[in-house]
């Protein structure tokens, strides 16, 4: 369970049903994997749960003043301080930039011949460039690669088996590297804050500038929010793109269909993307279905934790106060009562549904959580993934290794073990 959770979750669900109690004393846990039961968690008041709980490994990385690790009024204030960055209008404004970054990543690959390339690393670097530009504007773009280096320590730490992530006060091993990287990250952000104070641009799209001028948040909170946006926005999306590449790379007909669609909708290589907007995105219907189907089968968060702040009733069971509640997007996405042939990768399944099936599927598709504590970056992530897979399929021929799709790695962010080492040829 604490090193390779997916098979254990599948087995527990099959043997014991949608709500399973485990552990004892302060380590009591409830795994909630049935779609109805998970939805019932999302509709409860947020006060019924604590995200700032004793096992929260994320606090080691993003800090105690991040929205992701806080509760109550502090959480509401911190989430509100960055919410404007995720308005639909603002997200749509990023579409040309996302396509430009996809092109930059592809243009950096060898122009001729076929090469074995880990497309996970290519996608991850592109997503980092996108996230840094989206939140900090062009002024921080030259620091994106450095941010990436400083996120490696946290990634290595969060990939440890869960029991090795348990919070303790000693700065040793991977935890020591996380602390050192975090200090260096904060120094970069502090420098940027100082230059904003000295020369404010007045750009309402620069999240850091908005935070610097927001009297309701202190410096430590700004640093934790900045780290959260880069950290949460980067590895999750990169892991999802890696699974998308595997799923589509192994299905040449889907890769070909993505390409035909992208050729119709996107500008040809070498042209700018200034005209791309939300209508462009809406026309990438196959890429959208591929994105949804991949996140169904391979959600970045296999289980997401919160602690019960009072006794709650879920699916006929009482989960007592202090229990760690692990709801599972992985189990919901593979529930055989909702999805036909749940282990098959079939992007067209979203097309051929009756109304009842669609309602059940909507309830069971929860890679971004739900309710007031849902993922703040859900629309950005979906937009990035749809545009990136379309552009990759349009501009690259890929051959996956004969070994087939690998198993997962990563306790906090689920990604394919070994990355995406495909044979890649740039399309002329
Ligand atoms: C495919 C990509 C992503 C997936 C699968 C994902 C998934 C999730 C999930 C499952 C939650 C937790 C919900 C809960 O605790 O119940 C969450 C929370 C969060 N996500 Fe994402 N996420 C993704 C991308 C992003 C992006 C791009 C950003 C921002 C740039 C982001 C920022 C956050 C933040 C800040 C929270 C905490 C929200 C809160 O506690 O109020 N995520 N995400």
Boltz pocket constraint, residues with backbone or C-beta under 6 A from the ligand:
constraints:
  - pocket:
      binder: B
      contacts: [[A, 51], [A, 67], [A, 68], [A, 69], [A, 70], [A, 79], [A, 228], [A, 229], [A, 230], [A, 232], [A, 233], [A, 234], [A, 236], [A, 237], [A, 240], [A, 299], [A, 300], [A, 301], [A, 304], [A, 305], [A, 306], [A, 366], [A, 367], [A, 368], [A, 369], [A, 370], [A, 372], [A, 373], [A, 374], [A, 375], [A, 376], [A, 377], [A, 378], [A, 380], [A, 381]]
      max_distance: 6.0
